[in-house]
């Protein structure tokens, strides 16, 4: 089979939707892990977006809605949060969790973030947690976010920094790409580190017309009981990895995951050795660095 030389955005979107329809339940089930891992960065994103009581907030690429619930608690009953995602199945979990938590101010709607079926100037803030990186046309998505903001409203986003600072994810990505015989990402192809290099997210915000752009880099290590638990987390719920493996047969996928599992052991802590940091807990610590950025309309 010939290796494609151009990126097919329409096919990618359909595959992305299909993968998240499949992974929705698992992503939801890992919600407590997501909160402990990404919760602090989410709070900082909301700070930068000036999300306070009474705000109307749009959550783009909301997934199962963990950050939606954090936002709903901030804006209170006088505010509102609309969670959108390309996958109806994953949004169903967001809606159910909002109802369970008593957040009557949360609604969900399935839609493409590059074509928001929403009116102009309808929101005080727009947020997106590790979602913008997966849009084929990031400028179009940012343009839509800007359109639905009130003048002076803010967009804030979280993305992964460089592959080198996110070994828990980049190491599995490199192994999976090799097993799947995938070449380097094509020009314009989205992916987990597509906005990770220095200045990329800020430049994207400015290019989309936002002013007063600022960013922060945050350490967000993924702490788990073991490498085996991290492997289950990624196997069950990381749609990007499943997309890359989709062309392999079951044996090929199993071989790739087996190698990922071995590689992840490098991030296990061995604190029983006397030279190790006694303050670092036993278990697994996956290196992760995030960029949080904000821009004003």
KOLPA-696154 format. One record per residue (C-alpha): x, y, z; chain; residue in three letters; residue number from 0. Coordinates in Angstrom, 3 decimals. Each point is the difference from the previous one (the first is absolute). Layout:
px py pz chaine residu num
X Y Z A ALA NUM
...
//
This chain:
px py pz chaine residu num
0.000 0.000 0.000 A UNK 0
1.398 3.400 -0.988 A UNK 1
0.734 2.442 2.807 A UNK 2
-2.293 3.044 -0.296 A UNK 3
1.745 3.256 -0.855 A UNK 4
-2.814 2.359 0.973 A UNK 5
-2.064 0.252 3.135 A UNK 6
-3.691 -0.893 -0.381 A UNK 7
-1.736 2.212 2.555 A UNK 8
-3.501 -1.369 -0.645 A UNK 9
1.120 -3.597 0.466 A UNK 10
1.932 0.962 3.116 A UNK 11
-3.056 1.641 1.548 A UNK 12
-2.145 -3.043 -0.660 A UNK 13
2.627 -2.311 1.460 A UNK 14
0.375 2.267 3.024 A UNK 15
-3.735 -0.013 0.593 A UNK 16
-0.145 -3.793 -0.336 A UNK 17
2.916 -0.523 2.384 A UNK 18
-1.499 2.221 2.686 A UNK 19
-3.378 -1.651 -0.394 A UNK 20
1.809 -3.236 0.862 A UNK 21
2.247 1.397 2.753 A UNK 22
-2.681 2.166 1.655 A UNK 23
-0.854 -2.352 2.861 A UNK 24
3.654 -0.626 0.850 A UNK 25
0.918 3.703 -0.070 A UNK 26
-2.912 0.645 2.349 A UNK 27
1.015 -2.876 2.265 A UNK 28
3.482 1.467 0.388 A UNK 29
-1.522 3.305 1.130 A UNK 30
1.593 0.022 3.486 A UNK 31
3.428 -0.450 -1.598 A UNK 32
-0.686 2.855 -2.410 A UNK 33
-1.053 2.278 2.867 A UNK 34
3.119 -0.673 2.092 A UNK 35
2.255 0.304 -3.055 A UNK 36
-1.542 2.943 -1.897 A UNK 37
-2.054 1.673 2.721 A UNK 38
2.619 2.565 1.104 A UNK 39
0.716 1.070 -3.590 A UNK 40
-3.747 0.267 -0.597 A UNK 41
-0.360 2.328 2.966 A UNK 42
2.788 2.150 -1.414 A UNK 43
-1.690 0.024 -3.419 A UNK 44
-3.197 1.226 1.624 A UNK 45
1.943 2.674 1.895 A UNK 46
1.579 1.275 -3.205 A UNK 47
-3.375 0.010 -1.750 A UNK 48
-1.447 2.074 2.883 A UNK 49
-2.738 -2.565 0.569 A UNK 50
-1.951 1.126 3.055 A UNK 51
-3.518 -0.169 1.395 A UNK 52
-2.666 0.725 -2.601 A UNK 53
2.196 -0.542 -3.081 A UNK 54
-1.268 -1.659 -3.164 A UNK 55
2.667 -2.498 -1.070 A UNK 56
0.429 -2.148 -3.102 A UNK 57
2.057 -3.186 0.442 A UNK 58
1.283 -1.174 -3.409 A UNK 59
1.104 -3.636 -0.415 A UNK 60
-1.398 -0.625 3.471 A UNK 61
0.206 -3.782 -0.070 A UNK 62
-1.583 -1.631 3.055 A UNK 63
-0.172 3.385 1.671 A UNK 64
2.346 -0.108 2.989 A UNK 65
1.108 3.586 -0.632 A UNK 66
-3.627 0.893 -0.773 A UNK 67
-0.914 -0.892 3.580 A UNK 68
2.884 2.068 1.380 A UNK 69
-1.246 2.916 -2.061 A UNK 70
-3.623 -0.484 1.048 A UNK 71
0.998 0.168 3.657 A UNK 72
1.772 3.305 -0.665 A UNK 73
-2.755 1.764 -1.900 A UNK 74
-2.711 -1.126 2.413 A UNK 75
-3.740 -0.081 -0.629 A UNK 76
0.085 3.499 -1.454 A UNK 77
2.370 -1.073 -2.750 A UNK 78
-0.060 -2.691 -2.678 A UNK 79
2.295 -2.459 -1.741 A UNK 80
-0.596 -1.478 -3.437 A UNK 81
2.141 -3.096 -0.634 A UNK 82
0.562 -0.888 -3.658 A UNK 83
1.828 -2.895 -1.615 A UNK 84
0.061 -1.861 -3.306 A UNK 85
-1.038 -3.218 1.779 A UNK 86
-3.612 -0.273 1.235 A UNK 87
0.842 -3.099 2.040 A UNK 88
2.652 1.700 2.106 A UNK 89
-2.232 3.041 0.557 A UNK 90
-2.667 -2.303 1.408 A UNK 91
2.357 -0.725 2.892 A UNK 92
0.612 3.717 0.504 A UNK 93
-3.740 0.621 0.173 A UNK 94
-0.572 -2.879 2.411 A UNK 95
2.797 1.125 2.324 A UNK 96
-1.271 3.579 0.002 A UNK 97
-3.472 -1.218 0.933 A UNK 98
1.384 -2.297 2.697 A UNK 99
1.981 2.901 1.483 A UNK 100
-3.044 2.268 -0.038 A UNK 101
1.394 2.456 -2.566 A UNK 102
-3.200 1.188 -1.655 A UNK 103
2.068 2.701 -1.722 A UNK 104
1.680 -2.509 -2.358 A UNK 105
-1.251 -0.930 -3.464 A UNK 106
1.652 -2.103 -2.703 A UNK 107
-0.141 0.090 -3.798 A UNK 108
1.848 -2.140 -2.531 A UNK 109
1.667 2.180 -2.634 A UNK 110
3.198 0.526 -1.923 A UNK 111
2.209 2.557 1.721 A UNK 112
1.051 1.360 -3.380 A UNK 113
-3.618 0.845 -0.820 A UNK 114
-1.815 1.027 3.161 A UNK 115
-3.746 0.133 -0.450 A UNK 116
-0.243 2.903 2.432 A UNK 117
-0.790 3.673 -0.164 A UNK 118
2.519 2.819 0.005 A UNK 119
1.134 1.547 3.292 A UNK 120
-1.861 -2.572 2.096 A UNK 121
2.678 -0.874 2.581 A UNK 122
2.197 1.779 2.510 A UNK 123
2.741 -2.635 -0.221 A UNK 124
0.975 -2.997 -2.134 A UNK 125
2.197 -2.807 1.321 A UNK 126
1.568 -3.094 -1.556 A UNK 127
2.031 -2.565 1.964 A UNK 128
2.396 -2.064 -2.171 A UNK 129
-2.499 0.260 -2.851 A UNK 130
1.282 2.707 -2.344 A UNK 131
3.019 -2.153 -0.917 A UNK 132
-2.281 -2.499 -1.738 A UNK 133
-1.790 2.440 -2.326 A UNK 134
1.084 -0.339 -3.641 A UNK 135
-0.519 3.753 -0.521 A UNK 136
1.026 1.599 3.276 A UNK 137
-0.371 3.512 -1.389 A UNK 138
-3.561 -0.692 -1.047 A UNK 139
-0.790 -1.353 3.449 A UNK 140
1.568 3.034 1.694 A UNK 141
-1.875 2.283 -2.375 A UNK 142
-3.275 -1.610 1.028 A UNK 143
0.903 0.334 3.669 A UNK 144
0.739 3.686 -0.542 A UNK 145
-3.262 0.535 -1.887 A UNK 146
-2.172 -1.321 2.835 A UNK 147
1.784 2.102 2.651 A UNK 148
-1.288 3.345 1.206 A UNK 149
2.393 2.916 -0.561 A UNK 150
2.575 -0.224 2.754 A UNK 151
-0.744 -3.694 0.543 A UNK 152
2.852 -2.447 0.344 A UNK 153
0.976 -3.343 -1.482 A UNK 154
2.292 -2.252 2.012 A UNK 155
1.463 -3.339 -1.022 A UNK 156
2.224 -2.744 1.363 A UNK 157
2.307 -1.957 -2.314 A UNK 158
2.871 -2.415 0.501 A UNK 159
3.444 1.564 -0.215 A UNK 160
2.730 -1.767 -1.966 A UNK 161
0.281 -3.744 -0.475 A UNK 162
3.262 0.089 1.950 A UNK 163
-1.777 1.282 3.125 A UNK 164
-2.926 -2.429 -0.263 A UNK 165
1.625 -3.403 0.032 A UNK 166
-3.031 -1.839 1.377 A UNK 167
-1.763 0.765 -3.311 A UNK 168
2.784 0.626 -2.522 A UNK 169
1.801 -3.285 0.666 A UNK 170
-3.168 -2.054 -0.714 A UNK 171
-0.705 2.184 -3.069 A UNK 172
3.447 -0.708 -1.462 A UNK 173
-0.345 -3.752 0.636 A UNK 174
-3.491 -0.126 -1.492 A UNK 175
1.057 2.001 -3.073 A UNK 176
2.869 -2.412 -0.622 A UNK 177
-2.178 -3.098 0.326 A UNK 178
-2.659 1.537 -2.251 A UNK 179
2.700 1.007 -2.517 A UNK 180
-1.163 3.602 0.064 A UNK 181
2.306 2.619 -1.391 A UNK 182
0.499 3.461 1.473 A UNK 183
-3.206 2.026 0.462 A UNK 184
-1.124 1.599 -3.250 A UNK 185
-0.053 3.763 -0.414 A UNK 186
-2.979 1.431 1.843 A UNK 187
-0.739 -3.242 1.817 A UNK 188
-1.284 0.452 3.556 A UNK 189
1.287 -2.023 2.909 A UNK 190
0.890 0.075 3.687 A UNK 191
3.091 2.180 -0.440 A UNK 192
-1.146 2.123 -2.937 A UNK 193
0.003 3.177 2.135 A UNK 194
2.736 -1.018 2.401 A UNK 195
3.092 1.773 -1.300 A UNK 196
0.976 3.362 1.445 A UNK 197
-2.387 2.780 -0.966 A UNK 198
-2.330 -2.156 -2.105 A UNK 199
-3.198 0.431 1.999 A UNK 200
0.581 3.707 0.586 A UNK 201
0.705 0.528 -3.702 A UNK 202
-3.198 -1.882 -0.907 A UNK 203
-2.057 2.215 2.315 A UNK 204
1.492 3.209 -1.391 A UNK 205
-0.471 -1.164 -3.573 A UNK 206
-3.684 -0.627 0.766 A UNK 207
-0.379 3.630 1.077 A UNK 208
0.278 -0.238 3.766 A UNK 209
1.806 2.703 1.962 A UNK 210
1.714 0.060 3.395 A UNK 211
1.217 -3.551 -0.551 A UNK 212
1.773 -1.579 2.944 A UNK 213
1.154 -3.503 0.829 A UNK 214
1.394 -2.081 2.831 A UNK 215
1.758 -3.348 0.063 A UNK 216
-1.067 -2.395 2.735 A UNK 217
1.407 -3.276 1.214 A UNK 218
-2.802 -2.562 0.245 A UNK 219
1.506 -3.420 0.716 A UNK 220
-2.342 -2.938 -0.459 A UNK 221
0.187 -1.959 3.256 A UNK 222
-1.359 -3.542 0.050 A UNK 223
0.498 -3.182 1.985 A UNK 224
2.149 -1.690 -2.642 A UNK 225
1.071 -0.057 -3.624 A UNK 226
-2.560 -2.758 -0.527 A UNK 227
-2.768 2.325 1.147 A UNK 228
1.209 2.732 -2.361 A UNK 229
0.037 -2.544 -2.819 A UNK 230
-3.657 -0.845 0.727 A UNK 231
-0.839 3.708 0.079 A UNK 232
1.547 0.603 -3.405 A UNK 233
-1.296 -3.246 -1.517 A UNK 234
-3.548 0.649 1.062 A UNK 235
-0.416 3.700 -0.544 A UNK 236
2.656 1.648 -2.202 A UNK 237
-1.776 0.434 -3.313 A UNK 238
3.097 1.344 -1.778 A UNK 239
1.888 -3.238 0.613 A UNK 240
-2.931 -2.100 -1.166 A UNK 241
-0.205 2.028 -3.208 A UNK 242
3.644 -0.706 -0.752 A UNK 243
-0.442 -3.735 0.637 A UNK 244
-3.240 -0.369 -1.966 A UNK 245
1.674 -1.449 -3.105 A UNK 246
1.701 -2.843 1.910 A UNK 247
-1.490 -3.414 0.634 A UNK 248
-0.619 -1.156 3.608 A UNK 249
3.423 -1.639 0.249 A UNK 250
1.703 3.145 -1.239 A UNK 251
-1.880 2.168 2.472 A UNK 252
0.831 -2.389 2.844 A UNK 253
3.703 0.121 -0.871 A UNK 254
-0.018 3.801 -0.002 A UNK 255
-1.756 0.217 3.355 A UNK 256
2.379 -2.559 1.493 A UNK 257
2.979 2.154 -0.937 A UNK 258
-1.731 3.104 1.353 A UNK 259
-0.522 -1.789 3.309 A UNK 260
3.691 -0.830 0.281 A UNK 261
1.027 3.575 -0.872 A UNK 262
-2.323 1.541 2.588 A UNK 263
1.838 -1.887 2.755 A UNK 264
2.791 2.545 -0.380 A UNK 265
-2.268 2.455 1.808 A UNK 266
-0.615 -2.173 3.027 A UNK 267
1.510 1.236 3.250 A UNK 268
2.400 -2.301 1.797 A UNK 269
0.213 1.783 3.319 A UNK 270
1.136 -2.982 1.954 A UNK 271
3.513 0.822 -1.251 A UNK 272
1.766 2.201 2.540 A UNK 273
1.114 2.517 -2.605 A UNK 274
-3.526 0.730 -1.198 A UNK 275
-1.977 3.077 1.023 A UNK 276
-1.718 -0.980 3.218 A UNK 277
-2.701 2.650 -0.575 A UNK 278
-1.146 -1.500 -3.297 A UNK 279
-2.795 -2.552 0.391 A UNK 280
0.348 -3.565 -1.204 A UNK 281
-1.863 -0.819 -3.170 A UNK 282
0.018 1.568 -3.451 A UNK 283
0.785 3.615 -0.867 A UNK 284
-0.494 0.835 -3.669 A UNK 285
1.750 3.212 -1.087 A UNK 286
-2.514 2.536 -1.288 A UNK 287
0.313 3.706 -0.760 A UNK 288
-2.933 2.115 -1.109 A UNK 289
-0.351 3.440 -1.574 A UNK 290
-2.936 2.125 1.159 A UNK 291
-0.699 3.066 -2.124 A UNK 292
-2.618 2.758 -0.153 A UNK 293
-1.036 2.637 -2.496 A UNK 294
-2.579 2.791 0.045 A UNK 295
-2.475 0.939 -2.739 A UNK 296
//
